[in-house]
């Protein structure tokens, strides 16, 4: 059976224009029970402006990327 424990916190930071992914210590033991307040406190502690971020918790570390859309390879031809 696949373990779906939330192990990662990914942040889309509009201030820096970057995406940050944090590995959560204790998640492999099931010690971490994410809640909105504790996550937002963490984000503030590490320097993010919570009002200028979107975040999610997830169990899969893979990052999905796509091709850059240009006029030549547009899907709307």
N, CA, C and O atoms as a CHARMM CRD file, in Angstrom:
* protein
*
  308
    1    1 UNK  N      0.84300  -1.18300   0.00000 PROA 1      0.00000
    2    1 UNK  CA     0.00000   0.00000   0.00000 PROA 1      0.00000
    3    1 UNK  C      0.88300   1.24000   0.00000 PROA 1      0.00000
    4    1 UNK  O      1.87700   1.30000   0.72300 PROA 1      0.00000
    5    2 UNK  N      0.52100   2.22500  -0.80900 PROA 2      0.00000
    6    2 UNK  CA     1.29700   3.44700  -0.93900 PROA 2      0.00000
    7    2 UNK  C      1.10100   4.33600   0.28700 PROA 2      0.00000
    8    2 UNK  O     -0.02200   4.51700   0.75700 PROA 2      0.00000
    9    3 UNK  N      2.21000   4.89500   0.80700 PROA 3      0.00000
   10    3 UNK  CA     2.15100   5.79500   1.94700 PROA 3      0.00000
   11    3 UNK  C      1.85900   7.20400   1.45000 PROA 3      0.00000
   12    3 UNK  O      2.67400   7.78500   0.73300 PROA 3      0.00000
   13    4 UNK  N      0.70900   7.76200   1.81800 PROA 4      0.00000
   14    4 UNK  CA     0.31600   9.09000   1.37500 PROA 4      0.00000
   15    4 UNK  C      0.53200  10.14900   2.45000 PROA 4      0.00000
   16    4 UNK  O     -0.16300  11.16400   2.46500 PROA 4      0.00000
   17    5 UNK  N      1.47700   9.92600   3.33800 PROA 5      0.00000
   18    5 UNK  CA     1.78300  10.90600   4.36600 PROA 5      0.00000
   19    5 UNK  C      2.27900  12.18000   3.70700 PROA 5      0.00000
   20    5 UNK  O      3.09700  12.14200   2.78800 PROA 5      0.00000
   21    6 UNK  N      1.77700  13.30600   4.18700 PROA 6      0.00000
   22    6 UNK  CA     2.21800  14.59200   3.66800 PROA 6      0.00000
   23    6 UNK  C      3.65000  14.84100   4.13700 PROA 6      0.00000
   24    6 UNK  O      3.90000  14.98400   5.33400 PROA 6      0.00000
   25    7 UNK  N      4.57700  14.89200   3.20000 PROA 7      0.00000
   26    7 UNK  CA     5.99200  15.00200   3.52000 PROA 7      0.00000
   27    7 UNK  C      6.60900  16.31100   3.06500 PROA 7      0.00000
   28    7 UNK  O      7.71300  16.65500   3.48800 PROA 7      0.00000
   29    8 UNK  N      5.92100  17.03900   2.21800 PROA 8      0.00000
   30    8 UNK  CA     6.51000  18.22800   1.60500 PROA 8      0.00000
   31    8 UNK  C      5.55200  19.40300   1.68700 PROA 8      0.00000
   32    8 UNK  O      4.33100  19.24600   1.65900 PROA 8      0.00000
   33    9 UNK  N      6.14000  20.57700   1.78800 PROA 9      0.00000
   34    9 UNK  CA     5.39800  21.83100   1.77200 PROA 9      0.00000
   35    9 UNK  C      5.96300  22.64300   0.62300 PROA 9      0.00000
   36    9 UNK  O      7.14700  22.98200   0.62300 PROA 9      0.00000
   37   10 UNK  N      5.13100  22.95800  -0.35300 PROA 10     0.00000
   38   10 UNK  CA     5.56600  23.74200  -1.50100 PROA 10     0.00000
   39   10 UNK  C      4.90400  25.11100  -1.43900 PROA 10     0.00000
   40   10 UNK  O      3.70400  25.23400  -1.19500 PROA 10     0.00000
   41   11 UNK  N      5.72200  26.13700  -1.66700 PROA 11     0.00000
   42   11 UNK  CA     5.27000  27.51800  -1.53200 PROA 11     0.00000
   43   11 UNK  C      5.52200  28.25800  -2.83900 PROA 11     0.00000
   44   11 UNK  O      6.63600  28.24400  -3.36400 PROA 11     0.00000
   45   12 UNK  N      4.49100  28.89800  -3.35600 PROA 12     0.00000
   46   12 UNK  CA     4.61600  29.79600  -4.49400 PROA 12     0.00000
   47   12 UNK  C      4.67100  31.19800  -3.90400 PROA 12     0.00000
   48   12 UNK  O      3.65700  31.72800  -3.44800 PROA 12     0.00000
   49   13 UNK  N      5.86200  31.79700  -3.91500 PROA 13     0.00000
   50   13 UNK  CA     6.09000  33.08700  -3.26500 PROA 13     0.00000
   51   13 UNK  C      6.04800  34.19400  -4.31800 PROA 13     0.00000
   52   13 UNK  O      6.93800  34.30200  -5.16100 PROA 13     0.00000
   53   14 UNK  N      5.00600  35.00600  -4.25300 PROA 14     0.00000
   54   14 UNK  CA     4.83000  36.07000  -5.23600 PROA 14     0.00000
   55   14 UNK  C      5.81000  37.22000  -5.02200 PROA 14     0.00000
   56   14 UNK  O      6.09900  37.95900  -5.96400 PROA 14     0.00000
   57   15 UNK  N      6.32400  37.38700  -3.81200 PROA 15     0.00000
   58   15 UNK  CA     7.30300  38.45200  -3.54400 PROA 15     0.00000
   59   15 UNK  C      8.63700  38.16100  -4.23000 PROA 15     0.00000
   60   15 UNK  O      9.23000  39.04600  -4.84700 PROA 15     0.00000
   61   16 UNK  N      9.10100  36.92700  -4.12100 PROA 16     0.00000
   62   16 UNK  CA    10.39700  36.57100  -4.70900 PROA 16     0.00000
   63   16 UNK  C     10.26300  36.04600  -6.13100 PROA 16     0.00000
   64   16 UNK  O     11.24300  36.00400  -6.87600 PROA 16     0.00000
   65   17 UNK  N      9.05300  35.64600  -6.51000 PROA 17     0.00000
   66   17 UNK  CA     8.84500  35.05400  -7.82700 PROA 17     0.00000
   67   17 UNK  C      9.41600  33.65300  -7.92500 PROA 17     0.00000
   68   17 UNK  O      9.72400  33.18100  -9.02000 PROA 17     0.00000
   69   18 UNK  N      9.55900  32.99100  -6.79900 PROA 18     0.00000
   70   18 UNK  CA    10.14600  31.64400  -6.76800 PROA 18     0.00000
   71   18 UNK  C      9.20700  30.63700  -6.13800 PROA 18     0.00000
   72   18 UNK  O      8.27600  30.98400  -5.41100 PROA 18     0.00000
   73   19 UNK  N      9.48300  29.36800  -6.44200 PROA 19     0.00000
   74   19 UNK  CA     8.77400  28.25800  -5.82000 PROA 19     0.00000
   75   19 UNK  C      9.74300  27.59000  -4.86200 PROA 19     0.00000
   76   19 UNK  O     10.86400  27.25200  -5.24200 PROA 19     0.00000
   77   20 UNK  N      9.31500  27.39800  -3.61600 PROA 20     0.00000
   78   20 UNK  CA    10.14800  26.77700  -2.58700 PROA 20     0.00000
   79   20 UNK  C      9.49200  25.46500  -2.17600 PROA 20     0.00000
   80   20 UNK  O      8.27100  25.39500  -2.03200 PROA 20     0.00000
   81   21 UNK  N     10.30900  24.41800  -1.98700 PROA 21     0.00000
   82   21 UNK  CA     9.78500  23.15300  -1.49200 PROA 21     0.00000
   83   21 UNK  C     10.57500  22.76100  -0.25500 PROA 21     0.00000
   84   21 UNK  O     11.80100  22.66100  -0.29700 PROA 21     0.00000
   85   22 UNK  N      9.86600  22.53800   0.84500 PROA 22     0.00000
   86   22 UNK  CA    10.47100  22.15000   2.11100 PROA 22     0.00000
   87   22 UNK  C     10.13000  20.69800   2.40300 PROA 22     0.00000
   88   22 UNK  O      8.98700  20.27200   2.23700 PROA 22     0.00000
   89   23 UNK  N     11.13000  19.94400   2.83900 PROA 23     0.00000
   90   23 UNK  CA    10.90100  18.58500   3.31800 PROA 23     0.00000
   91   23 UNK  C     10.60700  18.69200   4.80100 PROA 23     0.00000
   92   23 UNK  O     11.34500  19.34300   5.54200 PROA 23     0.00000
   93   24 UNK  N      9.53900  18.06100   5.23000 PROA 24     0.00000
   94   24 UNK  CA     9.10200  18.18900   6.61100 PROA 24     0.00000
   95   24 UNK  C      9.76200  17.11400   7.46200 PROA 24     0.00000
   96   24 UNK  O      9.58100  15.92000   7.22100 PROA 24     0.00000
   97   25 UNK  N     10.52700  17.54700   8.46000 PROA 25     0.00000
   98   25 UNK  CA    11.18300  16.63100   9.39100 PROA 25     0.00000
   99   25 UNK  C     10.10600  15.97800  10.25700 PROA 25     0.00000
  100   25 UNK  O      9.21700  16.65700  10.77200 PROA 25     0.00000
  101   26 UNK  N     10.19000  14.66600  10.41100 PROA 26     0.00000
  102   26 UNK  CA     9.21900  13.92800  11.21500 PROA 26     0.00000
  103   26 UNK  C      8.07400  13.35400  10.40400 PROA 26     0.00000
  104   26 UNK  O      7.28900  12.55500  10.91500 PROA 26     0.00000
  105   27 UNK  N      7.97000  13.75300   9.14200 PROA 27     0.00000
  106   27 UNK  CA     6.84200  13.27800   8.33200 PROA 27     0.00000
  107   27 UNK  C      6.92600  11.78200   8.05600 PROA 27     0.00000
  108   27 UNK  O      5.89600  11.12200   7.92200 PROA 27     0.00000
  109   28 UNK  N      8.13300  11.24100   7.96900 PROA 28     0.00000
  110   28 UNK  CA     8.26900   9.80800   7.67400 PROA 28     0.00000
  111   28 UNK  C      7.79400   8.93900   8.84200 PROA 28     0.00000
  112   28 UNK  O      7.42200   7.78100   8.65100 PROA 28     0.00000
  113   29 UNK  N      7.80900   9.50100  10.04100 PROA 29     0.00000
  114   29 UNK  CA     7.32900   8.76600  11.22100 PROA 29     0.00000
  115   29 UNK  C      5.84700   9.03200  11.47300 PROA 29     0.00000
  116   29 UNK  O      5.24000   8.41700  12.35000 PROA 29     0.00000
  117   30 UNK  N      5.26700   9.95600  10.69800 PROA 30     0.00000
  118   30 UNK  CA     3.87100  10.30200  10.91000 PROA 30     0.00000
  119   30 UNK  C      3.66900  11.30300  12.03000 PROA 30     0.00000
  120   30 UNK  O      2.54500  11.49500  12.49300 PROA 30     0.00000
  121   31 UNK  N      4.76400  11.95800  12.48200 PROA 31     0.00000
  122   31 UNK  CA     4.67300  12.91300  13.58600 PROA 31     0.00000
  123   31 UNK  C      4.05400  14.23700  13.16800 PROA 31     0.00000
  124   31 UNK  O      3.53400  14.97100  14.00800 PROA 31     0.00000
  125   32 UNK  N      4.10300  14.54600  11.89100 PROA 32     0.00000
  126   32 UNK  CA     3.64900  15.85200  11.42300 PROA 32     0.00000
  127   32 UNK  C      2.20500  15.79200  11.00300 PROA 32     0.00000
  128   32 UNK  O      1.84200  15.04900  10.09100 PROA 32     0.00000
  129   33 UNK  N      1.38800  16.56900  11.66100 PROA 33     0.00000
  130   33 UNK  CA    -0.02600  16.67500  11.31900 PROA 33     0.00000
  131   33 UNK  C     -0.26700  18.12900  10.91100 PROA 33     0.00000
  132   33 UNK  O     -0.57000  18.97100  11.75600 PROA 33     0.00000
  133   34 UNK  N     -0.13200  18.42000   9.61800 PROA 34     0.00000
  134   34 UNK  CA    -0.19300  19.81700   9.18500 PROA 34     0.00000
  135   34 UNK  C     -1.55200  20.46000   9.43500 PROA 34     0.00000
  136   34 UNK  O     -2.60200  19.87900   9.16000 PROA 34     0.00000
  137   35 UNK  N     -1.49600  21.66800   9.96100 PROA 35     0.00000
  138   35 UNK  CA    -2.69600  22.48000  10.07400 PROA 35     0.00000
  139   35 UNK  C     -2.33000  23.88900   9.59800 PROA 35     0.00000
  140   35 UNK  O     -1.16300  24.27800   9.61200 PROA 35     0.00000
  141   36 UNK  N     -3.32900  24.63100   9.18500 PROA 36     0.00000
  142   36 UNK  CA    -3.08700  25.92500   8.56100 PROA 36     0.00000
  143   36 UNK  C     -2.29500  26.87600   9.45600 PROA 36     0.00000
  144   36 UNK  O     -1.38400  27.55300   8.97900 PROA 36     0.00000
  145   37 UNK  N     -2.62500  26.93600  10.72800 PROA 37     0.00000
  146   37 UNK  CA    -1.94300  27.86300  11.63200 PROA 37     0.00000
  147   37 UNK  C     -0.45400  27.53800  11.77500 PROA 37     0.00000
  148   37 UNK  O      0.38100  28.43800  11.68800 PROA 37     0.00000
  149   38 UNK  N     -0.11000  26.26500  11.99300 PROA 38     0.00000
  150   38 UNK  CA     1.30400  25.91000  12.17700 PROA 38     0.00000
  151   38 UNK  C      2.09500  26.10600  10.88300 PROA 38     0.00000
  152   38 UNK  O      3.26400  26.48700  10.92300 PROA 38     0.00000
  153   39 UNK  N      1.47200  25.85100   9.75400 PROA 39     0.00000
  154   39 UNK  CA     2.16100  26.05300   8.47500 PROA 39     0.00000
  155   39 UNK  C      2.41900  27.53900   8.25000 PROA 39     0.00000
  156   39 UNK  O      3.51800  27.92500   7.85100 PROA 39     0.00000
  157   40 UNK  N      1.42100  28.36800   8.49900 PROA 40     0.00000
  158   40 UNK  CA     1.60700  29.79700   8.29200 PROA 40     0.00000
  159   40 UNK  C      2.60900  30.39300   9.27700 PROA 40     0.00000
  160   40 UNK  O      3.32100  31.33500   8.93000 PROA 40     0.00000
  161   41 UNK  N      2.67700  29.86500  10.49700 PROA 41     0.00000
  162   41 UNK  CA     3.70600  30.29700  11.45400 PROA 41     0.00000
  163   41 UNK  C      5.09200  29.92400  10.93300 PROA 41     0.00000
  164   41 UNK  O      6.02000  30.72900  11.00900 PROA 41     0.00000
  165   42 UNK  N      5.23600  28.71100  10.40700 PROA 42     0.00000
  166   42 UNK  CA     6.50600  28.28400   9.83100 PROA 42     0.00000
  167   42 UNK  C      6.90600  29.18900   8.67200 PROA 42     0.00000
  168   42 UNK  O      8.05100  29.63400   8.59300 PROA 42     0.00000
  169   43 UNK  N      5.96400  29.46100   7.77200 PROA 43     0.00000
  170   43 UNK  CA     6.26500  30.29500   6.61000 PROA 43     0.00000
  171   43 UNK  C      6.73800  31.68100   7.04000 PROA 43     0.00000
  172   43 UNK  O      7.67600  32.22500   6.45800 PROA 43     0.00000
  173   44 UNK  N      6.10700  32.24300   8.03400 PROA 44     0.00000
  174   44 UNK  CA     6.52500  33.54100   8.55900 PROA 44     0.00000
  175   44 UNK  C      7.91500  33.44600   9.17200 PROA 44     0.00000
  176   44 UNK  O      8.75000  34.32300   8.95000 PROA 44     0.00000
  177   45 UNK  N      8.16900  32.39300   9.93900 PROA 45     0.00000
  178   45 UNK  CA     9.47300  32.20400  10.59900 PROA 45     0.00000
  179   45 UNK  C     10.62400  32.10200   9.59800 PROA 45     0.00000
  180   45 UNK  O     11.73600  32.54100   9.89000 PROA 45     0.00000
  181   46 UNK  N     10.36800  31.52900   8.42100 PROA 46     0.00000
  182   46 UNK  CA    11.44500  31.38100   7.43200 PROA 46     0.00000
  183   46 UNK  C     11.48700  32.53800   6.43600 PROA 46     0.00000
  184   46 UNK  O     12.26200  32.50900   5.48000 PROA 46     0.00000
  185   47 UNK  N     10.65000  33.56100   6.66000 PROA 47     0.00000
  186   47 UNK  CA    10.77300  34.78600   5.88800 PROA 47     0.00000
  187   47 UNK  C      9.77500  35.02700   4.78200 PROA 47     0.00000
  188   47 UNK  O      9.90300  35.99900   4.03700 PROA 47     0.00000
  189   48 UNK  N      8.76900  34.15500   4.65500 PROA 48     0.00000
  190   48 UNK  CA     7.74200  34.37900   3.64100 PROA 48     0.00000
  191   48 UNK  C      6.68500  35.34500   4.17900 PROA 48     0.00000
  192   48 UNK  O      6.41800  35.38600   5.38000 PROA 48     0.00000
  193   49 UNK  N      6.09600  36.11200   3.28300 PROA 49     0.00000
  194   49 UNK  CA     4.95000  36.95200   3.62100 PROA 49     0.00000
  195   49 UNK  C      3.70400  36.14200   3.28500 PROA 49     0.00000
  196   49 UNK  O      3.36900  35.96900   2.11300 PROA 49     0.00000
  197   50 UNK  N      3.02900  35.65200   4.30100 PROA 50     0.00000
  198   50 UNK  CA     1.91400  34.72000   4.09500 PROA 50     0.00000
  199   50 UNK  C      0.84300  35.30500   3.18300 PROA 50     0.00000
  200   50 UNK  O      0.20800  34.56600   2.42900 PROA 50     0.00000
  201   51 UNK  N      0.63300  36.61100   3.23700 PROA 51     0.00000
  202   51 UNK  CA    -0.36100  37.24600   2.38500 PROA 51     0.00000
  203   51 UNK  C      0.02900  37.29100   0.91800 PROA 51     0.00000
  204   51 UNK  O     -0.80200  37.58100   0.05700 PROA 51     0.00000
  205   52 UNK  N      1.30100  37.00300   0.63000 PROA 52     0.00000
  206   52 UNK  CA     1.79200  37.02500  -0.74800 PROA 52     0.00000
  207   52 UNK  C      2.28400  35.65900  -1.20000 PROA 52     0.00000
  208   52 UNK  O      3.18100  35.56000  -2.03700 PROA 52     0.00000
  209   53 UNK  N      1.69600  34.61200  -0.64600 PROA 53     0.00000
  210   53 UNK  CA     2.08600  33.23800  -0.97900 PROA 53     0.00000
  211   53 UNK  C      0.85300  32.36800  -1.17500 PROA 53     0.00000
  212   53 UNK  O     -0.22600  32.65100  -0.65600 PROA 53     0.00000
  213   54 UNK  N      1.04500  31.32500  -1.92200 PROA 54     0.00000
  214   54 UNK  CA     0.11900  30.19600  -1.96900 PROA 54     0.00000
  215   54 UNK  C      0.94800  28.98400  -1.58300 PROA 54     0.00000
  216   54 UNK  O      2.12100  28.90000  -1.94900 PROA 54     0.00000
  217   55 UNK  N      0.36200  28.04200  -0.85000 PROA 55     0.00000
  218   55 UNK  CA     1.12300  26.87400  -0.41800 PROA 55     0.00000
  219   55 UNK  C      0.23800  25.64200  -0.46100 PROA 55     0.00000
  220   55 UNK  O     -0.99000  25.71800  -0.47600 PROA 55     0.00000
  221   56 UNK  N      0.92300  24.49600  -0.47900 PROA 56     0.00000
  222   56 UNK  CA     0.21200  23.22100  -0.39400 PROA 56     0.00000
  223   56 UNK  C      1.12600  22.19900   0.25400 PROA 56     0.00000
  224   56 UNK  O      2.35000  22.29700   0.16600 PROA 56     0.00000
  225   57 UNK  N      0.52200  21.21700   0.90500 PROA 57     0.00000
  226   57 UNK  CA     1.26600  20.07600   1.43000 PROA 57     0.00000
  227   57 UNK  C      0.96900  18.89800   0.53400 PROA 57     0.00000
  228   57 UNK  O     -0.13100  18.77500  -0.00600 PROA 57     0.00000
  229   58 UNK  N      1.97000  18.01600   0.37500 PROA 58     0.00000
  230   58 UNK  CA     1.79800  16.88700  -0.53700 PROA 58     0.00000
  231   58 UNK  C      2.77200  15.77700  -0.19400 PROA 58     0.00000
  232   58 UNK  O      3.71700  15.96400   0.57100 PROA 58     0.00000
  233   59 UNK  N      2.51800  14.61500  -0.77900 PROA 59     0.00000
  234   59 UNK  CA     3.33800  13.44100  -0.47600 PROA 59     0.00000
  235   59 UNK  C      4.30900  13.06600  -1.58700 PROA 59     0.00000
  236   59 UNK  O      5.18100  12.22100  -1.38600 PROA 59     0.00000
  237   60 UNK  N      4.16900  13.67500  -2.74100 PROA 60     0.00000
  238   60 UNK  CA     4.97700  13.31000  -3.90200 PROA 60     0.00000
  239   60 UNK  C      6.02500  14.38200  -4.16500 PROA 60     0.00000
  240   60 UNK  O      5.68200  15.55100  -4.34200 PROA 60     0.00000
  241   61 UNK  N      7.29200  14.00000  -4.19200 PROA 61     0.00000
  242   61 UNK  CA     8.37700  14.95900  -4.37300 PROA 61     0.00000
  243   61 UNK  C      8.59800  15.35100  -5.83700 PROA 61     0.00000
  244   61 UNK  O      9.28700  16.33000  -6.12400 PROA 61     0.00000
  245   62 UNK  N      8.01600  14.59200  -6.75200 PROA 62     0.00000
  246   62 UNK  CA     8.24900  14.87500  -8.16900 PROA 62     0.00000
  247   62 UNK  C      7.74800  16.26500  -8.54600 PROA 62     0.00000
  248   62 UNK  O      6.72900  16.73400  -8.03900 PROA 62     0.00000
  249   63 UNK  N      8.48500  16.91000  -9.44500 PROA 63     0.00000
  250   63 UNK  CA     8.10200  18.21700  -9.96200 PROA 63     0.00000
  251   63 UNK  C      7.75400  18.04000 -11.43100 PROA 63     0.00000
  252   63 UNK  O      8.53700  17.47900 -12.19800 PROA 63     0.00000
  253   64 UNK  N      6.59600  18.51200 -11.81500 PROA 64     0.00000
  254   64 UNK  CA     6.13900  18.39900 -13.18900 PROA 64     0.00000
  255   64 UNK  C      6.45300  19.71700 -13.89100 PROA 64     0.00000
  256   64 UNK  O      6.06600  20.78800 -13.42500 PROA 64     0.00000
  257   65 UNK  N      7.15400  19.62600 -15.00800 PROA 65     0.00000
  258   65 UNK  CA     7.44000  20.81700 -15.79900 PROA 65     0.00000
  259   65 UNK  C      6.82400  20.63400 -17.17800 PROA 65     0.00000
  260   65 UNK  O      6.49300  19.51800 -17.57800 PROA 65     0.00000
  261   66 UNK  N      6.67800  21.71800 -17.88700 PROA 66     0.00000
  262   66 UNK  CA     6.10900  21.63700 -19.22800 PROA 66     0.00000
  263   66 UNK  C      6.95100  22.47300 -20.17100 PROA 66     0.00000
  264   66 UNK  O      7.82900  23.22400 -19.74600 PROA 66     0.00000
  265   67 UNK  N      6.67200  22.33300 -21.45700 PROA 67     0.00000
  266   67 UNK  CA     7.42100  23.08500 -22.46300 PROA 67     0.00000
  267   67 UNK  C      7.00200  24.55200 -22.43200 PROA 67     0.00000
  268   67 UNK  O      5.88600  24.88000 -22.03000 PROA 67     0.00000
  269   68 UNK  N      7.89700  25.41700 -22.85500 PROA 68     0.00000
  270   68 UNK  CA     7.55800  26.82900 -22.95300 PROA 68     0.00000
  271   68 UNK  C      6.68300  27.03800 -24.18300 PROA 68     0.00000
  272   68 UNK  O      7.03200  26.60000 -25.27900 PROA 68     0.00000
  273   69 UNK  N      5.56100  27.69900 -24.00600 PROA 69     0.00000
  274   69 UNK  CA     4.67800  27.95800 -25.13100 PROA 69     0.00000
  275   69 UNK  C      5.15200  29.18100 -25.90000 PROA 69     0.00000
  276   69 UNK  O      5.37700  30.24600 -25.32400 PROA 69     0.00000
  277   70 UNK  N      5.29700  29.01800 -27.17100 PROA 70     0.00000
  278   70 UNK  CA     5.63900  30.12200 -28.06400 PROA 70     0.00000
  279   70 UNK  C      4.65200  30.10700 -29.21600 PROA 70     0.00000
  280   70 UNK  O      3.83900  29.19000 -29.33700 PROA 70     0.00000
  281   71 UNK  N      4.72400  31.09500 -30.03400 PROA 71     0.00000
  282   71 UNK  CA     3.83000  31.14300 -31.19300 PROA 71     0.00000
  283   71 UNK  C      3.99900  29.90800 -32.07400 PROA 71     0.00000
  284   71 UNK  O      3.03300  29.40200 -32.64600 PROA 71     0.00000
  285   72 UNK  N      5.24800  29.42800 -32.17500 PROA 72     0.00000
  286   72 UNK  CA     5.54000  28.29200 -33.04200 PROA 72     0.00000
  287   72 UNK  C      4.98500  26.97000 -32.50500 PROA 72     0.00000
  288   72 UNK  O      4.61800  26.10200 -33.29700 PROA 72     0.00000
  289   73 UNK  N      4.91600  26.80000 -31.21900 PROA 73     0.00000
  290   73 UNK  CA     4.43700  25.52100 -30.67900 PROA 73     0.00000
  291   73 UNK  C      3.14700  25.66400 -29.86800 PROA 73     0.00000
  292   73 UNK  O      2.85500  24.83400 -29.00700 PROA 73     0.00000
  293   74 UNK  N      2.39200  26.69900 -30.14000 PROA 74     0.00000
  294   74 UNK  CA     1.14300  26.95300 -29.42900 PROA 74     0.00000
  295   74 UNK  C      0.14900  25.81500 -29.65500 PROA 74     0.00000
  296   74 UNK  O      0.08500  25.23300 -30.73900 PROA 74     0.00000
  297   75 UNK  N     -0.62100  25.51100 -28.61900 PROA 75     0.00000
  298   75 UNK  CA    -1.64200  24.48200 -28.72400 PROA 75     0.00000
  299   75 UNK  C     -2.93200  25.03600 -29.29400 PROA 75     0.00000
  300   75 UNK  O     -3.89500  24.28900 -29.46900 PROA 75     0.00000
  301   76 UNK  N     -2.97600  26.33200 -29.59000 PROA 76     0.00000
  302   76 UNK  CA    -4.22300  26.94200 -30.07400 PROA 76     0.00000
  303   76 UNK  C     -4.22800  27.16300 -31.57700 PROA 76     0.00000
  304   76 UNK  O     -5.05500  27.92300 -32.08300 PROA 76     0.00000
  305   77 UNK  N     -3.31100  26.50800 -32.31200 PROA 77     0.00000
  306   77 UNK  CA    -3.25000  26.66500 -33.77700 PROA 77     0.00000
  307   77 UNK  C     -4.51000  26.18600 -34.43400 PROA 77     0.00000
  308   77 UNK  O     -4.63000  26.24400 -35.65700 PROA 77     0.00000
